[in-house]
Every structure is written in structure tokens, then in C-alpha cells.
Amino acid sequence: MSRSTTVTFTIHMAWWVKPYLCGVLLMSRLTGLQPDPDRVGAWVQRGMTMKMTEVKR
């Protein structure tokens, strides 16, 4: 007998993540410097949440 499981991931991004990334890109282009990927990644992770819902059948 086979069992079926459905998993749904819901990702929510805070309102400020897109403007933050645009600001990082703008400053990077204006200064010619590369942003710190660890620092940018930490801020993006702080602004995103993920919820996993599992439905067993």
C-alpha cells in the first residue's frame, strides 16, 4: 500500500527586503565596491519566514 504526502512551503518576505536589496545594489554600483554577502544574507534571512504544511493522505 502506498501512502501519499503533500508538503506545501509558504515563504513570506517582509516589506523592507526588496527596498533593502535595491539600496545595496545602488550603493554597490555607485561606489564600485562589492557588498558583503554574509551580511546581506543575514539581513535577508531576518526578513523572510518560511512555513511548512504537511498533509498526510
DRENRO-198643 format. One record per residue: residue number from 1; x, y, z of N, C-alpha, C, O in turn; residue in three letters. Coordinates in Angstrom, 2 decimals, padded with zeros to 5 digits, always signed. Layout:
! residues N
NUM;X;Y;Z;X;Y;Z;X;Y;Z;X;Y;Z;Ala .
...
//
This chain:
! residues 57
1;+000.84;-001.17;+000.00;+000.00;+000.00;+000.00;+000.90;+001.24;+000.00;+001.82;+001.35;+000.81;Met .
2;+000.64;+002.16;-000.90;+001.45;+003.37;-000.93;+000.72;+004.51;-000.22;-000.51;+004.62;-000.26;Ser .
3;+001.49;+005.33;+000.42;+000.95;+006.49;+001.12;+001.41;+007.75;+000.41;+002.54;+007.84;-000.06;Arg .
4;+000.52;+008.71;+000.34;+000.83;+009.95;-000.33;+000.90;+011.09;+000.68;+000.02;+011.23;+001.54;Ser .
5;+001.93;+011.89;+000.58;+002.08;+013.04;+001.46;+002.31;+014.28;+000.60;+003.12;+014.26;-000.33;Thr .
6;+001.58;+015.33;+000.90;+001.74;+016.59;+000.19;+002.35;+017.60;+001.16;+001.86;+017.77;+002.28;Thr .
7;+003.40;+018.26;+000.71;+004.06;+019.28;+001.53;+003.95;+020.61;+000.80;+004.26;+020.71;-000.39;Val .
8;+003.52;+021.63;+001.53;+003.39;+022.97;+000.97;+004.30;+023.91;+001.74;+004.25;+023.97;+002.97;Thr .
9;+005.14;+024.66;+001.01;+006.01;+025.66;+001.61;+005.43;+027.04;+001.30;+005.11;+027.35;+000.16;Phe .
10;+005.31;+027.85;+002.33;+004.86;+029.22;+002.17;+005.98;+030.14;+002.65;+006.42;+030.04;+003.80;Thr .
11;+006.43;+031.03;+001.78;+007.51;+031.94;+002.12;+006.96;+033.36;+002.15;+006.32;+033.81;+001.20;Ile .
12;+007.20;+034.05;+003.26;+006.75;+035.43;+003.42;+007.97;+036.33;+003.50;+008.90;+036.07;+004.27;His .
13;+007.96;+037.39;+002.71;+009.06;+038.34;+002.71;+008.58;+039.65;+003.33;+007.53;+040.17;+002.95;Met .
14;+009.32;+040.18;+004.28;+008.97;+041.44;+004.93;+008.97;+042.56;+003.89;+009.65;+042.47;+002.86;Ala .
15;+008.21;+043.60;+004.17;+008.05;+044.70;+003.21;+009.37;+045.39;+002.90;+009.51;+045.97;+001.82;Trp .
16;+010.34;+045.35;+003.80;+011.56;+046.12;+003.63;+012.68;+045.36;+002.92;+013.74;+045.95;+002.66;Trp .
17;+012.49;+044.09;+002.60;+013.57;+043.31;+001.99;+013.89;+043.80;+000.58;+015.06;+044.00;+000.25;Val .
18;+012.88;+044.00;-000.26;+013.14;+044.47;-001.63;+013.78;+045.86;-001.66;+014.76;+046.05;-002.38;Lys .
19;+013.26;+046.85;-000.89;+013.95;+048.15;-000.88;+015.38;+048.05;-000.35;+016.27;+048.77;-000.82;Pro .
20;+015.61;+047.18;+000.65;+016.96;+046.99;+001.17;+017.90;+046.48;+000.08;+019.01;+046.99;-000.08;Tyr .
21;+017.45;+045.47;-000.66;+018.29;+044.91;-001.72;+018.54;+045.93;-002.83;+019.63;+045.99;-003.39;Leu .
22;+017.53;+046.73;-003.14;+017.71;+047.79;-004.14;+018.73;+048.82;-003.65;+019.55;+049.30;-004.44;Cys .
23;+018.68;+049.15;-002.37;+019.65;+050.09;-001.80;+021.06;+049.54;-001.82;+022.01;+050.26;-002.11;Gly .
24;+021.19;+048.25;-001.50;+022.51;+047.61;-001.54;+023.06;+047.63;-002.97;+024.23;+047.92;-003.18;Val .
25;+022.20;+047.31;-003.94;+022.62;+047.32;-005.34;+023.03;+048.72;-005.78;+024.06;+048.89;-006.44;Leu .
26;+022.22;+049.71;-005.42;+022.52;+051.10;-005.80;+023.86;+051.55;-005.23;+024.69;+052.10;-005.95;Leu .
27;+024.07;+051.32;-003.94;+025.33;+051.74;-003.32;+026.52;+050.98;-003.89;+027.62;+051.53;-004.01;Met .
28;+026.31;+049.72;-004.23;+027.38;+048.92;-004.82;+027.79;+049.50;-006.18;+028.97;+049.60;-006.50;Ser .
29;+026.79;+049.87;-006.97;+027.08;+050.43;-008.30;+027.70;+051.82;-008.20;+028.59;+052.16;-008.98;Arg .
30;+027.23;+052.62;-007.25;+027.76;+053.98;-007.10;+029.20;+053.98;-006.62;+030.02;+054.78;-007.09;Leu .
31;+029.52;+053.08;-005.69;+030.86;+053.06;-005.12;+031.83;+052.15;-005.86;+033.04;+052.29;-005.74;Thr .
32;+031.29;+051.20;-006.65;+032.14;+050.25;-007.34;+032.66;+049.14;-006.44;+033.56;+048.39;-006.83;Gly .
33;+032.11;+049.04;-005.24;+032.54;+048.02;-004.28;+031.54;+046.87;-004.25;+030.38;+047.03;-004.63;Leu .
34;+032.00;+045.72;-003.80;+031.15;+044.55;-003.67;+030.56;+044.50;-002.26;+031.29;+044.70;-001.28;Gln .
35;+029.26;+044.23;-002.13;+028.69;+044.10;-000.79;+029.15;+042.81;-000.11;+029.53;+041.84;-000.78;Pro .
36;+029.11;+042.80;+001.21;+029.49;+041.63;+001.98;+028.34;+040.62;+001.90;+027.27;+040.86;+002.46;Asp .
37;+028.54;+039.48;+001.21;+027.43;+038.53;+001.03;+026.92;+037.94;+002.35;+025.73;+037.64;+002.46;Pro .
38;+027.79;+037.77;+003.33;+027.35;+037.22;+004.62;+026.42;+038.19;+005.33;+025.40;+037.79;+005.90;Asp .
39;+026.77;+039.47;+005.30;+025.95;+040.47;+005.97;+024.61;+040.66;+005.26;+023.56;+040.74;+005.91;Arg .
40;+024.64;+040.72;+003.93;+023.39;+040.86;+003.16;+022.51;+039.63;+003.37;+021.30;+039.76;+003.56;Val .
41;+023.12;+038.46;+003.35;+022.36;+037.22;+003.56;+021.72;+037.16;+004.93;+020.60;+036.67;+005.07;Gly .
42;+022.42;+037.66;+005.94;+021.87;+037.66;+007.30;+020.64;+038.56;+007.37;+019.65;+038.21;+008.01;Ala .
43;+020.69;+039.72;+006.73;+019.54;+040.63;+006.74;+018.36;+040.06;+005.96;+017.21;+040.21;+006.37;Trp .
44;+018.65;+039.41;+004.85;+017.57;+038.80;+004.06;+016.93;+037.67;+004.84;+015.70;+037.55;+004.85;Val .
45;+017.72;+036.85;+005.50;+017.16;+035.77;+006.32;+016.31;+036.32;+007.46;+015.30;+035.72;+007.82;Gln .
46;+016.72;+037.44;+008.01;+015.96;+038.06;+009.09;+014.59;+038.52;+008.59;+013.62;+038.51;+009.35;Arg .
47;+014.52;+038.93;+007.34;+013.28;+039.46;+006.79;+012.39;+038.43;+006.11;+011.32;+038.79;+005.61;Gly .
48;+012.80;+037.17;+006.09;+011.99;+036.14;+005.44;+011.61;+035.05;+006.44;+012.41;+034.66;+007.28;Met .
49;+010.39;+034.57;+006.31;+009.94;+033.46;+007.13;+009.38;+032.37;+006.22;+008.81;+032.66;+005.16;Thr .
50;+009.55;+031.12;+006.63;+009.06;+030.00;+005.83;+008.21;+029.12;+006.73;+008.57;+028.82;+007.87;Met .
51;+007.08;+028.70;+006.19;+006.19;+027.82;+006.92;+005.95;+026.56;+006.08;+005.65;+026.65;+004.89;Lys .
52;+006.09;+025.41;+006.70;+005.88;+024.15;+006.00;+004.61;+023.50;+006.54;+004.45;+023.33;+007.75;Met .
53;+003.72;+023.13;+005.64;+002.49;+022.45;+006.00;+002.49;+021.08;+005.33;+002.68;+020.97;+004.12;Thr .
54;+002.26;+020.05;+006.12;+002.26;+018.68;+005.60;+000.85;+018.11;+005.72;+000.22;+018.19;+006.77;Glu .
55;+000.38;+017.54;+004.63;-000.94;+016.92;+004.61;-000.75;+015.44;+004.29;-000.32;+015.08;+003.19;Val .
56;-001.08;+014.58;+005.25;-000.96;+013.13;+005.01;-002.29;+012.60;+004.49;-003.36;+013.03;+004.91;Lys .
57;-002.20;+011.69;+003.56;-003.40;+011.09;+002.99;-003.42;+009.61;+003.27;-004.36;+008.92;+002.87;Arg .
//
